[in-house]
Amino acid sequence: MAIQIDAEKKIFTLETDHTMYQMQADAYGVLRHLWYGAKTGCDMSYLQDYPDVGFSGNIYAAGNDRTYSLDTLPLEYAGAGVGDFRVPAVAAVHADGSSALDLRYYSHTVKPGKYGIEGLPAVYAAEDEAETLEVVLRDTASAVEVTLLYAVLPALDLVTRCARIRNLGETPVTLTKAASLCLDISRGSWEWVHFHGRHAMERQMERRLLFHGIQEIGSTRGTSSHHQNPTVLLCTPDCTETAGACIGAALVYSGSHQTRLECDQLGQVRMVMGIHPDLFRWELKAGETFSTPEVMLSYSDTGLETLSHHFHQAIREHICRGKYQLAERPVLINNWEATYFGFDTEKILHIAEEAARLGVDMLVLDDGWFGKRDDDCSGLGDWFVNETKLSGGLHDLVEKIKGMGMRFGIWFEPEMISEDSDLYRKHPDWAIRIPDRAPMRSRYQLVLDMANPEVQEYLFRVMSDVLHSADISYVKWDMNRSISDWYTRTLPADRQGEMPHRYVLGLYALLERLTAAFPDVLFEGCSGGGGRFDAGMLYYCPQIWCSDDTDAYERTKIQYGTSFFYPVSAVGSHVSTVPNHQTGRITPFETRGTVAMAGSFGYEFAFRRRKTGSGRADPAVQDLRSADPQRKVLSADKSDGRGCGTVGICSTGRQRSAGAGNAVPCRGKCSAPHRSAAWTGC
């Protein structure tokens, strides 16, 4: 059994193959965190011996025991306003205006299998692969109930957590914070690793010693963002790739998020992760329940490489779904950097002819095929084919490309709307904007209100029409701006704080409908590159365009940071032209190919035949089919452990030196797509 309960001591122990997570409901009903780390096989409460600490008050029931303080004890889910002055996990405003939550143990349940979360992506597992613990806490004064859900996946050394908050009373309660994870670590010296960035330079690894006080990462952009990925590592100062203790936490969510780490007055560390409270306020009417997103949690005492394996396997096998979860991914050619908006049927067919000759599997038609779309100032929302550009329509183009032996993919940016569009002229109220305020534009576009069911229904209908109109095998789902001006006409004034989370729920609902309706279509996520690269999106899209920066030198650094949590099967990576369109850098073709091989491989330029000085065809131009007979994504647990020989920055071949040309063969169990294709010049 993965979950063991000492009924007399009220100790709950969660065990995986190599780790142990332990908590205890104490004599006062406070759920205290005891341990997360290597298996010990014993009661770890002996570690909790606390002195009287000045200005750290004591619960009333403790009487004259000044050593018992919520301000110093490691807690499982800290409520605000009751004497724990560290970062809280949950906060609420009651009908009387007070804002305190003193949560105490009420009951628990153990269930086989893995819990689900209605309307949200989450880790899934077969009944014999996981076990679930539900611990119910209730506030001592109000009718607020919090159920903490823990799922244990022993073979993956993975624990998942989320919270379900219910109003058992008759008057509304307003949540102002509802974190997914609260983890208190009472001992040890810790550093933290986060992954910062910007557009075209995402997930840059930064490792720092925790200082006393609060350290924070997050996004208030409506997406997980280019700027701070919703993943964090804690590690001991001596932790390396192959030795030392480390803990990883990954939020399964695609909206605004926050992670706060506090090193308190006793040197203890608290990590709180979840929805960003600055953009969250949720009213719970009588009997209503709110569920937080999920956090994946894992521990390793053999370094960061092992921890990465845990997350790679969990995401590949228990987050990603559908036909392409573990399947061979197509080598594709995207026309964007070859043509931008300036294409017609003839240009697209020419790119396809050259790509087909070289064995490329799929052509993807990017932005500009729809509505009035000759630049990025118009057309978004009008998802019907521009037959001035594509004479004969989409169906004829797709059939011609299929006749060359290739499949066809297409680009959408469903969540956006241009003011110069038929959709905006008909439904200006569908765009996110605050009444009587001029909206903030970004890339000349506004954002559709995904919290509005009418918007979701429109997008499902028009996208379905396009996907039914031709044999389309792939969708690139883009999202090219951050969100501001939060306001929805679907909610009253006092509930506008719900809108940012409802936007994400609406996005997930649409993705769920479309992926279910088109199970044979490979959906790839994108947000100006890697601006929404998170486990939540991978639940619907098994790969994500890693970055709009296709420069090989910079991509090694981007893909290096990405590799700490995300498998390379999830990473969209292409060979592009030189000078590179983002940096102007010129790099050898072999370098660009090597870097792109550490992902779901493709091309981002127009092929052209090259000639050598002798007039013969350049030997670099080879048939991809004969050179690459087996393009498969292999699971780490199916590897023979000797290494695949793939040259690239793979999950186990991660390098500290991330410069171009520094890629190395993988060192063992590998989640890299095994590709040995030769590359053509550009």
N, C-alpha and C positions, 0 to 999 in steps of 0.2 A: 504493500500500500504506500502510495506517495505521500498521503496525508495521515499523520498519526496524532492522536489526541490523548493527553493525560487528563482524564476527567477530574481527578482529585485536585491537581495543581492548576487545571484549566490552561495547560500549555498546548499550543498548536504547533506542530512541527511539519514542515513541508520539505520533502527530500527529493532531489533529482539524483542522477547517477553519481554526481561528484559534489553536489552542493547541498546546503541546508539553510532553510529560512525558518526562524522560530519567533513566536510571540506568546504573550501570556495575559489573560484577564486576571488582574490582581484582586486583592481583598476588597478594593473599593470599586471594582468593575472597570477600571481604566485599562484599556488594551495597550500593553507595553511591548515595544519591539525589543527582542532579546538578542537576535543574531542573524546575520546573513553572511555566508562565507563557505569555507570548506566544511565537509561533514565532520562532526565531532561525536555524534551518537550520544550526547548527554544534555542535561538541563543546563542551559547557559545563563540562567538567572543569577548565578553566583557572581557574575561580573558587575551586577548593579548594586553598588554600595555607595550611596551618595551622602555627602555631608550637609550640614545646615549652611545654605548659601544666602548671604545677605541680600535683601530686596527681591528674593525669589519666594513668593508667598506660598501658602499651603491651603489645600482644599479643606473645606469646613469639617468634613467627616474625619479628617486625620487628627483632629483635636490638637494636642500640644506637640505632635511630632513635626518638628520644624525641618526634618530631613526629607519629608515627602513633598515634592513640589512639581507641578506640571511644567514648570519653567526649566527644569533640569532633566527630567526623566525622558528616555527615548520612547516616543509614542508612535502608534501605527497610523493615526489619522487625526491630526491636531485641529481642534476647533478654535475659533477666534473669540477673544473677549473674556476668557475665564482664567487668566493668570499665566498662560504660556505666552511669553512675549517674543518668542521666535516666530519665524514665518509660518502662518497657518495654512492648512490644507483646505479648509472649508469655512465660509462665513455666510451669515444670513441675517436679514432684517425681519423681525417679527411684527405682528399687527400692532403691538404697543410701541413700536419704534426702537425697541432694544435690539442689540446685535451680539448675542452670545450663544455659543453652542458648547455644552459640556457633555460629551458623548461617552456613554458607559455601555459595557457589554450587556446584551439582552439574550441572544441565542446564537446557535450556529447550526449549519447543515453541511454535510458532505455528500457530493453527488458524483457519479461516474461521468466521464467525458468532459468536454470544454463548454463553458457558458458562451452564449452569444449576446450581442448588444443590439437592440432594435434600432435600425436606421444608421448604424455605424459599422465601419469595417473593424474586424477583429481577427486574431489568430483563430484558426479552426483546427480540429483534430478528431480522429475517430475515438469512439468510446473507450477503446483499450489503450489509447495513446496519452490520455490526460485524465486528471481528476480535479474536481472543483470544490473549493471551500467557500462557503458564504458565512460571514460573521456579521451579525446584526447588532448595531449600536443605536441607543436612543438617548436623546437629550434629557437631562435630569428635570427640566422645567417645561419645555415646549413639546409639541407633538411632532417633532422632526425625527425621522428615522433614517439612518445611514446603513446600507448594507455594503460591506467591503467584499469584493469578489476576488478570489485568488484561483488561478488555474496553474497546475503543475504539469509540465511536459518533461518527464524524467530523462528520456533519451536525448533531449536537446539541452539539458541543463537550463531550462527556461521556466521562469515564473511570470505570469501575466497578472496585472492588477487593474481594476477599475472600481468605481463607486456608483451606487444607485441610491439616490436621495428621495425620500417620500414624505409627503405632508399627510400625517394621520389626523390632523386637526380639522376644524371647521372654518378657520380664517386663513387667508392667503399668507404665504411666507415667500420672501424674495431672496433668492440666492445671489450673493455678490461675488462669490468665489466657489469653485467646485473643482479641485484638483483631482487628477487621476492617481497620483502617486505621492505618498509622504514616506520617506525612508530616512530613519535616524541611525547614525553610525556612532557608537559611543566611544570607540577606541581607535587608535592608530593615527599615523601621519599620512595625509592624502594630498595628492595633486588632482587637478581636473583638466579635462580635455574637451574643448568645444570646437565647432566647425563654422567659422565665420566666412564672410565673403561679400560679394556684390554681383551685379549682372556681369556675366562673362568671366567670373572668377569665383566660383562657388566652392563651399566646403573646404576652406583652408584650415588645416589642423593647427590648433594653438594649445600648448600645454603650459599650465601655470600652477604654482603652489597656492593652495587655498590660504587666504588671509583671514584674520578675525573680522567678522562682519558678513555682509551679504554680497555675493557675486550673482550676476543674473545674465541670462541670454533670453531672447524672445523675438517675436514678430507681432506687430500690430497692423500688418499690411493686408490682412484678410486671407493670406496664404502662409504656408510654412516658410516661404521666402528664400531668395538667394543669400540673404544676409546672415541668418542664423538657422542652421538645420535643427530640427527638434530631436536631437540626440546628444547625449552627454556621457562621458566616461569619468569615473573616479579611479585613480590608481595610486599605488604606493610609490614613493620616490625612486625605488630601485626597479620598478616595473619596466620591462623591455618587451619586444615582440614575443620572446619565448620563455620569459621568467617573470615572476612577481605577481602580486594580487591586483585585480582590477574588476570593476563593476560597470556594466553598460546599461543604459536606459534609453529606450526609443519610444517616442509617442506615436501612436497609430492615428494620426490626425493631420488634416491638410489645411487647417485654418490658422488664425492667430494663436500663438502659444507662448508660454513662459516657463522657464526653469530657473528656480532660485536655489542657491546653495548658501547655507549659513554656517559659519564656524562660530560656535557660541562661546560664552564666558568660560566654559570648562574644556574647550577644545573639541567638543563633539560636532559632528557634521550632520546637517539636515538637508535633504534634497526634496524639493516639492516641484512637481511637473504636471502641466495640464493646460487647459484653455487659458488664454491671457485674461486676467480679471479686469483689465482696463476697458475691454470691449465685451463685457459679459454682465448681464443682469437678467435673472430668469425668475418669473413669477410661478410659484407652485400653488395652484388652487387646491381645495380640499380633495384629498385622495390622489393627487397627481404625483408623478414620479419623473425625476430627471436622471439620466444616465450619462456619466462622463465617458470620454474616449478611453481607450485602453493604453497601457504602457507595457512594453516587453522589457523584462529585467533578466540579466544573466550575470554570472560571476565566474571568474577564472583565477586559479592560482598558478597557472603556467603561462601567463603573459597575454598580450593583446592579440596575438595570432589565434589562439584558441578561442578567445572571446568573439573575434570576427567570425570564426567558423560557426559558433552557436547562432549568431544573428543571420548569417548567410543561409544556413539550412532552414532556419525558422521562416525566413521571408520567402525563400524559394518554394518550400514544401507546405507551409501552413499560413501564408498570407496570399501569395499569388495563386490565381485560380484559372480554370478554363483550359482550352485546347493547347495554348502556348505556354502553360506553366513550366513544363520541363521539356518542351518540344524543341526541335530544330528551328532556329529563327532564320528568316530569309535575309540574304545579302541584298541590300537595296541601294538604289540610286535616287537621291532627292534632287529636284531641279532648282532649289532655291538659290544657291550661290552661283549656279550657272546662268540663270535668267532673271532672277528676282521677279518683278511683275511683268517684264517684257517678253512674254512668250505667246505663241499660238500653236495650233495643232501641229504644224510642220516642224517647229523647233522641238516640241516634246517628242514627236516620233523620231526625230534624228538622234536625240539623246538616248531614246529607248533602243534604237537599232544598234548603236555602238555598244551599249551596255549588254544587250542580248548576245552580241557576238562574243563578248568576254565572259558570259555565263552568269551575269547578275540575275538574281531571282525576281526582283520586283522594282517597278518604277513608282515613286511617290510624287504626286502632283501637289505642290505646296501652295501657299497663299496666292490668290489672284484669279481663281477659276470661276468665281461666282459674282453675281450682281454687277454693280458698277465699281470695279476694283482695279484701277490702273495705278494706284498708289495707296498709301495707308491712311488716307483721309476720308475714305467713303466705303460703303458696301457691306460692312459687317452687320450681320443679321439677315441679309437677303440670300439665303442658302438655296439659290437656284442657279443653274449653269449659265454662264455668259457665253452665248453661242457666237458672238462676234469674235471672241478669242478661240473658242473651241468649235469650229465649224463642224456641223454634223452631230454635236452634242457629246455628252460624256459616254454614252453607250457605244457609239462608233469608235471613239478613241480607245476605250478599254478593250474592245474586241480586236482592234489592230495590234495592240500591245500583247494581248493574250496569244495572238497568232505568231508572235515572235518567241513564244515560249516563256513569257514573263507574266507575273501577276501585277495587280494595280492597287495602289493606295492613294489616299486623299487626305488633305489637311482641312481641319475645321478650327474655328475659334468660337465655340458656341456661347460662351458666357459674355461676349462683348457685343456692342452695338455702336455703329457710326451714326452721327447726327444726320449725315447725308446718306440716308438709306430709306427705302420704302417702309421698312419695319418701324423706324423711328417716327416717320411722318404719320404712320397709322397708330402707333402705341408709344408716344413719348413718356407716358406714365410707367412704362416697363423699365425704364432706365433708373438706376440708383442716383437720386439727387434729393437734396433737402428743399422743401418748398420755399420759394422766395430767396433762394441763394443760387448764384451761378455755380455750376458743378466744376470740380477739378478735372481737367482732361489729362490723359497720358497716352502718348502715341496717337493723339487726335481722337481717342475713343472713350466712350463711357461703358459702364458695366451694367448688364442686365440683372434684375432683381431675382436671383435664384430662389429666394424664399417665397416667391409668388407661384402658386401652382399653375396659373395660366401660362407663365413663361416656360416652366418645365414641360407642359403639354405641347406648346408650340415647338420647342426645340426637338422634342421626341418625334413629332410628326414630320417636320421638314428634314431632319437628319435621316429618318427612316425612309422618306421618299427618295433621297439621294442614294442611300445604300441599296435600296431595292431597284433603282433605275439601271444599275450596271453590276457587273461581277467585281465587287470591291472587296479586297482581302485585308485591308489595313486602314486604320484611321489614326492620324496624328492629331491629338487633342491639345491645342495650344491655349495660352492665357497670358496676354502680354502687358499687364499692368497691375499695380497694387490698387487696393480698394480704399476709398475714403468716402466722405459724405454719406455715412451710414444712415439710411432711412428707408422704410418700406411702408407702402400704403396698405399692406395686409395686417398691420398691427396698430393698436391704439397708442397714443402718446406715451403712456406710462409703461409700455412694454417694448419700446424701441431697442432697449439693450439686449433683447433676444435675437435681433436681426443678424448680427455677424455669425452666430452659430447656426441659425436657421438657414443662412446662405449655404453653409457647408453641407448641412443635411439635405438641402435641395439639390446641390451638386451630386452628392452621393446617390440620391434617389434616381436622378436622371441617368447616371452612369450604370446603376444596377439594372434599370429597364433596358438600356441599349445593349449592354453586354449580354443580357439574357436573350434579347430578341435577335442578336446577331452573334451567336456563339462561335462561328467560324472566322470572325474578323479579329485580327490582332490590333488591339488598342494600345497606342503608345502615348504616354503623358508628356506634356511639355508646358513650360511657363517661361517663355523667353529663355529657353534652355532649362536649367535646373532650379527654377524658382519655386517649384512645388515637388521636390524630390523627397518623398516621405513614404512611410509604410502604408499610410492611408490610401494614397493614390495607387500604390502597387497592388492593392487588393482588387482593383478594377483594370489596371494597365500593367501587365507584367514587365514592361520596360519603359524607361523614361529617358528622353533626350537630356544627356548629362549636362551640357552647357552650350550656349551659343558660340562660345570660343572654341574654334576647331584647330587652333594653333597647337601643334604637337607638343612643343615644349611646355606650354601652359596647361595643356590637357593632362600631362603626367601629374602635375600637382593637384589638379581638380579631381582626377580619378583616384589618386592616392588618398585624399581625404574621404572620398566617397566609399572607398573599400573598407573602412573600419566597420561599417554597419551593413552596407548594401552589397549583394552579390553582383558579380560582373554580368551575369545574365540579365540584370535589370538596367544595365548602363548602355544607352545609345551612344555610339562612338563611330565617327566617320572620317575617312580620308578626304581632305579638301585641297584646294588649289594653292599655289604659291605665286607671288607673295600672298600670305594669309590675309583674308579680308578683315580680320579683327585687329591684327597686330602688325601686319606688313612684313612679318618675319619669313625668311626663306629657309626651309629645312629639307633635308634629303627625303626622297620619296620613301625609302626604306624605314626611316624614323617615323614618318607619318603613318605608314602601314602598321608598324609594330605597335604603336600606341593605340591605333584604332582596333587592333586585334584584341585588346583587353576590354572588350565589350561586345555588344550586338553590332556586328560589323556592317559598314556601308560606305557609300561614296557621296560626295557633296559638290560635284563639279560636272562639267560636260566632258565626256571622253573624247579624245581625238587620237587619230593614228599618228605615232611618232616614227620617224625614219632615222636610221643610223647613218653615219657618214658614207657607208658603202651602198646606201639606198635600200638595204634590206629592212624588214620590219624589226623594230626594237625588240630584243628578246624579253624585255620586261612585260611586253604585251602578250599574255598567255591566257589560255582558256581556264577560267575559274572552275569549271566543272571537273576537268581532269586533274587540276592541281589540288582541289579541295573536295574529295569525294564524301567526306563525312563531317558535316557541320552540325555538331550536336552539343547541347548543353548538358554536361555531366554533373550529377549530384556528388557532393563531397563524400558521402557515405558509400558511394559505389566505386570510388577510386581505389587503385591498388596500393596507394601510399607511396609510390616511387616517384611521383611527379609526372606530368604529362609532356614535358618538353616544350610547352607553349611559351613563346617569348612574349612577355607583356607584364603589365603590373596587375597580377591576379591576386586572389584573396590571400594566398600564402606567400606570394613573391613580392609583397609590399616592400618598398625601399624607403629608407630615410632620405637618400639623395634622389631628388625627383626631377632632375634635369633631363632634357631630351637626350635620347641615346643611352640612358642609364637603365632601361628596362632589363629585367633578368628573367631567366627561366623560372617557372614556379618550383617550389621546394617540397611538394608533397601533395596532400589532399587539395584538390583544386576545383573551383566552381567556374573556371573560365570556359567560354565557348571554345572548343578545340578546332582551330582553323589553321590551315597551312597554305592558304591561297597565295598565289603570286599576285603582285600588284602591278597595275598598268601606270605608265607615266601620265602626267597631265600638263 
